[in-house]
Amino acid sequence: MMRRKTTYNFLQIVIITVLFLLVSCGGNRFVDSKMASADSLMDVCQDSAQTALAMLDSLKAQKPDMSKAQQMHYDLSMPRR
């Protein structure tokens, strides 16, 4: 009886841990792809900097929903105005 309860508790801990890992590593892939596109535009074709900045400006409304890493990446990508 005690062994079954210990196994059940261990299984619960494993399931909860896996769920937390899946949720925490998700991130907002849309934001990541937009920022990567803007970065590559600025690196490859500096004439397209206005397009890249427009892409980044479109993400400004989503900043509160971004992860901390995404917010820092956004802040570093945006020029001071």
C-alpha positions as CSV (number, residue, x, y, z in Angstrom):
1,M,0.0,0.0,0.0
2,M,2.8,2.4,1.0
3,R,4.8,1.6,-2.1
4,R,1.8,2.3,-4.4
5,K,1.3,5.7,-2.8
6,T,5.0,6.6,-3.2
7,T,4.9,5.6,-6.8
8,Y,1.7,7.7,-7.4
9,N,3.3,10.7,-5.7
10,F,6.5,10.3,-7.8
11,L,4.4,10.1,-11.0
12,Q,2.5,13.3,-10.0
13,I,5.8,15.1,-9.5
14,V,7.2,14.0,-12.8
15,I,4.0,15.0,-14.7
16,I,3.9,18.4,-13.1
17,T,7.6,19.0,-13.8
18,V,7.2,18.1,-17.5
19,L,4.2,20.4,-17.8
20,F,6.1,23.3,-16.2
21,L,9.0,22.7,-18.6
22,L,6.7,22.7,-21.6
23,V,4.9,25.9,-20.6
24,S,8.0,27.8,-19.6
25,C,10.0,27.0,-22.8
26,G,7.1,27.9,-25.1
27,G,7.7,31.6,-25.7
28,N,6.1,33.6,-28.4
29,R,7.4,32.2,-31.7
30,F,5.7,34.9,-33.7
31,V,7.6,37.6,-32.0
32,D,10.9,35.7,-32.3
33,S,10.4,35.2,-36.0
34,K,9.5,38.9,-36.6
35,M,12.6,40.1,-34.6
36,A,14.8,37.6,-36.5
37,S,13.5,38.9,-39.8
38,A,14.1,42.5,-38.8
39,D,17.6,41.7,-37.6
40,S,18.6,39.9,-40.8
41,L,17.2,42.7,-42.9
42,M,19.3,45.2,-41.0
43,D,22.4,43.0,-41.3
44,V,22.1,42.1,-45.0
45,C,20.5,45.1,-46.6
46,Q,21.0,48.3,-44.7
47,D,18.9,50.2,-47.3
48,S,16.0,48.2,-45.9
49,A,16.4,49.5,-42.4
50,Q,13.1,51.4,-42.6
51,T,11.3,48.2,-43.4
52,A,13.0,46.5,-40.5
53,L,12.1,49.3,-38.1
54,A,8.5,49.1,-39.3
55,M,8.5,45.4,-38.5
56,L,9.8,46.1,-35.0
57,D,7.3,49.0,-34.5
58,S,4.5,46.6,-35.3
59,L,5.6,44.5,-32.3
60,K,5.5,47.4,-29.8
61,A,1.9,46.6,-28.7
62,Q,2.9,43.0,-27.9
63,K,5.8,44.0,-25.7
64,P,3.9,43.4,-22.4
65,D,3.2,39.8,-23.5
66,M,6.8,39.1,-24.5
67,S,9.2,37.1,-22.3
68,K,12.0,39.0,-20.6
69,A,14.5,37.8,-23.2
70,Q,12.2,38.9,-26.0
71,Q,11.7,42.3,-24.4
72,M,15.5,42.8,-24.0
73,H,16.1,41.7,-27.6
74,Y,13.4,44.2,-28.7
75,D,15.0,47.0,-26.7
76,L,18.4,46.3,-28.1
77,S,17.1,46.2,-31.7
78,M,15.2,49.5,-31.5
79,P,17.3,52.6,-32.0
80,R,17.0,55.5,-29.6
81,R,14.7,58.2,-30.9
